[in-house]
Amino acid sequence: LEFAVQMSCQGCADAVRAALDGAPDVKLLELRPQEQSVLVETTAAAERVQELLENSGCRAVLKGMGGSPEGEGG
């Protein structure tokens, strides 16, 4: 999942990282404060990840979703 996250400073990026670190089912792949972009791999619902991101105090919007390489279900 790719999220657009309003990160105005390094503190915001750190808060986002901390918020995601607390979630066992979310793996942070890329955190790009300059592009205001966060890329995660997760088994959780997108809404749940967005909620975690917004708990960090930053606004978050889902930008895109890609399938897992393993292929999920039938």
Secondary structure, 3 states (H helix, E strand, C coil): CEEEECCCCHHHHHHHHHHHHCCCCEEEEEEECCCCEEEEEECCCHHHHHHHHHHCCCCEEEEECCCCCCCCCC
